[in-house]
Amino acid sequence: RRVLKPGGTLHFLEHGLAPDERVRRWQRRLDPVQKRIAGGCHLTRPILDLLKAAGFTIKELDVFYEKGASKFAGADSLGTALCL
């Protein structure tokens, strides 16, 4: 098992909860279906909250919608986090 050492940097690109409330409402409606058809994949994971709860400090962050994807499925968080 590999563990990130304190002071190590995590680079991440994750899809999750959208920045806009209107899109988040659709994500919540569609999440049960998404989990069934995509092997347990969630649309509504709060990526930043999960990283912070795991002991990371966010250093860089870009939240955006993937070009060509539906907003409910293409909300992404790209960044780096420091392991405490």
TAPEJO-V750493 format. One record per run of one state. SS is the DSSP state (A for helix, B for strand, O for the rest). FROM is the first residue (numbers start at 1). LEN is the number of residues. Records with the same first field share a line. If there is no record, write none. Layout:
BEGIN
SS->FROM-LEN, FROM-LEN
END
This chain:
BEGIN
O->1-8, 16-5, 38-9, 54-2, 66-9, 84-1
B->9-7, 56-10, 75-9
A->21-17, 47-7
END
